[in-house]
Amino acid sequence: MRAFTADWLDLRESADAAARASTLVEAVRPGRTGPMQIVDLATGTGANLRYLAPRLGGAQSWLLVDRDPALLAELAVRIAAFDGRVRLLALDLAAALDQLPLVERELVTASALLDLVSASWLQRLAERCADAGAAVLFALTYDGRIEWSPGEPEDARVCELVNRHQRGDKGFGPALGPSAAAAAEACFARLGYDVRQARSDWNLGRDAGALQAALVRAWVSVAAELAPDRAGALLGWARRRLAHIAAGASTLRVGHIDLLGRPEPRPKFLLRSDDISL
């Protein structure tokens, strides 16, 4: 599985929070009495918990799952304010999804995960959620759109290369990349879920210069790796992009989708006296 540093997760957290589709969060409601039982997949430093907990309201009990011991150690420090409502679980979701405890969980959630996983892994996750009767809320799934202003000649080429890289193996098998949101909608709908989507694009301006610059450096690296014959042009693109950012003249939109899926109520079958044979 691809590793993410705490620094990168911290850098993106405010952009993530500003982008998220609040209407989908408002539609999440507890299904039974007692604390809402929530599991957060690939939790990182707990940004999804920090965003959702105050917005969901009511009593909550969280299970935060990640495979990275460094992130879990950092997370243990950051969740002190949640005072006993949170448990941590070290688990490699790519290799041990079947060990994920979902019984009695009302909500399965994750942020910036689905575009990294394979179709087969997503199908297994959906089946496990359906078996548990859990709703799902997946935020910030990348959908392939990268829109810069001002424009540069290599923008479209860099976007194409980034999207090709997104479909590579991130530890779960061939990643769904930009098609992940559509695949998730279809997957959960087939299992009887009522599924809603909403855009959650990053809209990055001058105040997000550090995040824009980090994306330029990451994207030029993967683009040059996939198209070494274009390395010179791609490095030129990166220099011009960084100059726009330094001048406070750059804006960037990165397309994301949020998805809410709620299982349809299961029919209750009444046993009639004439169904009984002695």
Number of C-alpha atoms within 10 A of each C-alpha: 16 8 11 12 13 14 9 11 15 14 15 17 17 14 16 22 19 13 21 22 20 15 11 18 18 11 12 18 15 18 13 9 7 11 14 21 22 24 27 22 24 23 26 27 27 25 20 23 23 15 16 14 16 10 13 16 12 12 13 17 18 22 20 26 23 21 19 18 12 13 19 21 12 14 19 14 10 14 18 11 9 14 7 10 15 18 13 18 15 13 19 17 20 16 12 9 14 12 10 16 13 20 13 12 19 23 25 22 23 23 22 19 18 25 26 26 24 23 21 14 19 22 16 14 19 21 15 18 22 19 13 18 22 26 25 25 22 24 30 28 26 28 21 20 15 20 16 15 14 11 12 12 9 13 17 15 14 22 18 15 18 22 22 17 18 22 20 17 17 20 17 20 17 17 25 27 26 23 19 25 24 14 18 22 18 13 20 24 18 11 16 15 23 15 20 15 19 17 17 23 25 22 16 19 17 17 11 19 21 16 16 22 18 14 13 19 15 13 20 22 16 18 23 19 14 15 13 12 10 13 16 11 14 22 17 13 19 24 15 13 24 20 14 18 22 14 11 14 14 21 20 20 16 17 20 25 23 25 24 24 24 23 20 15 9 8 6 6 6 7 8 7 7 6 7 7 5 2
